Amino acid sequence: MDKEATYEGRACWVLTLTAKKAGVAYHKRIVYVDKQRYLALFEEWYAKSGKLLKTIKVSDVQSIGSRWYPRKIEFKDKLKEGKGTEYFIDKIEFDTPIPKQIFTKAVLRK
């Protein structure tokens, strides 16, 4: 953990993650992790030069079963103009049984 901060009114740990291998698309990431819900609320992704390339912001976090999960995720490419890409989760289920045949090569070929 690098430091602590408040993001959108939530107490967070701020983590700085740096790539160990050369040639990766995002050399450094700064992640704000909600201390109570253990959920990344905001991320900044950087090039090796230090230039900010992308941000990711989650919102509308809800308790689903025993987990906290965001219903909205916003991706913003900082090198382009525009609003970016938004994902909205309408429905999600966890711990749902999945038949073993789903993970066969035959199903993957379909």
C-alpha positions as CSV (number, residue, x, y, z in Angstrom):
1,M,0.0,0.0,0.0
2,D,1.4,3.4,-1.0
3,K,-1.0,5.7,0.8
4,E,-4.6,6.2,1.9
5,A,-7.1,8.7,0.4
6,T,-10.8,9.4,0.1
7,Y,-12.4,8.8,-3.2
8,E,-16.1,9.7,-3.8
9,G,-16.5,9.8,0.0
10,R,-15.1,6.3,0.6
11,A,-11.9,5.6,2.5
12,C,-9.4,3.9,0.2
13,W,-6.0,2.4,0.0
14,V,-4.1,3.8,-3.0
15,L,-1.9,1.2,-4.7
16,T,0.8,1.9,-7.3
17,L,1.4,-1.2,-9.4
18,T,4.4,-1.2,-11.7
19,A,5.1,-3.8,-14.4
20,K,8.1,-6.0,-13.9
21,K,8.3,-7.0,-17.6
22,A,9.2,-4.7,-20.4
23,G,7.0,-4.1,-23.4
24,V,3.6,-4.1,-21.6
25,A,0.9,-1.7,-22.7
26,Y,0.4,-0.1,-19.3
27,H,3.6,0.3,-17.3
28,K,2.0,1.6,-14.2
29,R,-1.4,1.5,-12.6
30,I,-2.7,3.5,-9.7
31,V,-5.7,1.8,-8.0
32,Y,-8.1,3.2,-5.4
33,V,-9.4,0.3,-3.3
34,D,-12.4,0.8,-1.0
35,K,-11.2,-0.3,2.5
36,Q,-14.6,-1.6,3.6
37,R,-15.8,-3.3,0.4
38,Y,-12.4,-4.4,-1.0
39,L,-13.4,-3.1,-4.4
40,A,-11.3,-1.1,-6.9
41,L,-13.3,2.2,-7.3
42,F,-11.0,4.1,-9.7
43,E,-7.9,3.3,-11.7
44,E,-5.4,5.3,-13.7
45,W,-3.3,3.4,-16.3
46,Y,0.0,5.0,-17.4
47,A,2.6,4.5,-20.2
48,K,6.3,4.0,-19.3
49,S,6.8,7.7,-20.1
50,G,4.4,8.6,-17.3
51,K,1.6,9.7,-19.6
52,L,-1.9,8.9,-18.4
53,L,-3.5,6.6,-21.0
54,K,-6.7,5.3,-19.5
55,T,-9.0,5.7,-16.5
56,I,-11.6,3.3,-15.1
57,K,-14.3,4.3,-12.7
58,V,-16.9,2.1,-11.1
59,S,-20.2,3.4,-9.6
60,D,-23.6,2.2,-8.4
61,V,-22.0,-0.3,-6.2
62,Q,-24.5,-2.8,-4.7
63,S,-24.4,-5.7,-2.3
64,I,-25.3,-8.9,-4.3
65,G,-25.4,-11.8,-2.0
66,S,-22.1,-11.7,0.0
67,R,-20.3,-9.5,-2.6
68,W,-20.1,-5.9,-3.5
69,Y,-20.4,-5.3,-7.2
70,P,-20.5,-2.2,-9.4
71,R,-23.5,-1.9,-11.7
72,K,-21.7,0.8,-13.9
73,I,-18.1,0.8,-15.2
74,E,-16.7,3.7,-17.2
75,F,-13.6,3.3,-19.4
76,K,-12.0,6.5,-20.7
77,D,-9.2,6.6,-23.2
78,K,-7.3,9.8,-22.2
79,L,-5.7,10.1,-25.6
80,K,-9.0,10.5,-27.4
81,E,-11.9,12.9,-27.1
82,G,-15.3,11.6,-26.2
83,K,-17.2,10.0,-23.4
84,G,-15.4,6.7,-23.5
85,T,-17.1,3.3,-23.0
86,E,-19.7,2.6,-20.3
87,Y,-20.8,-0.8,-19.2
88,F,-24.1,-1.3,-17.3
89,I,-24.7,-4.5,-15.4
90,D,-28.5,-5.2,-15.3
91,K,-28.4,-8.7,-13.8
92,I,-25.6,-10.9,-12.5
93,E,-25.6,-14.2,-10.7
94,F,-22.7,-15.7,-8.6
95,D,-22.0,-19.3,-7.7
96,T,-24.3,-20.6,-10.4
97,P,-23.6,-24.3,-11.3
98,I,-22.0,-24.6,-14.7
99,P,-22.2,-28.0,-16.4
100,K,-18.7,-29.5,-17.0
101,Q,-19.3,-30.0,-20.8
102,I,-19.3,-26.2,-21.2
103,F,-15.5,-26.3,-20.7
104,T,-14.8,-28.8,-23.5
105,K,-12.9,-28.1,-26.7
106,A,-16.0,-29.0,-28.7
107,V,-18.0,-26.2,-27.1
108,L,-15.2,-23.7,-27.6
109,R,-15.2,-24.5,-31.4
110,K,-18.8,-23.5,-31.8
